[in-house]
Amino acid sequence: MLREAVAAGTKTGLHVSEIMDRGELVPGDIVVTVVADPVDHSDAANGFVLDGFPRPLVQAEALDDELCQRGLKLDPVLS
């Protein structure tokens, strides 16, 4: 998803590109934003699956906060 954001040339994608070009890890808050952005698109209107994300609890909490700001909430979660 990070590569897709870079390829799309979005503001976030350009920021991600700069970070990755320096060989650094993209901070968690930016990753959460990149992961949450596609839920605003029509192809996610009936739901979406996140595979391998979030991992640590802090990512899960940040994703929950980001989705709440968009008026969304997670329903089922599989571990």
Order of alpha helices (4+ residues) and beta strands (2+ residues): alpha-alpha-alpha-alpha
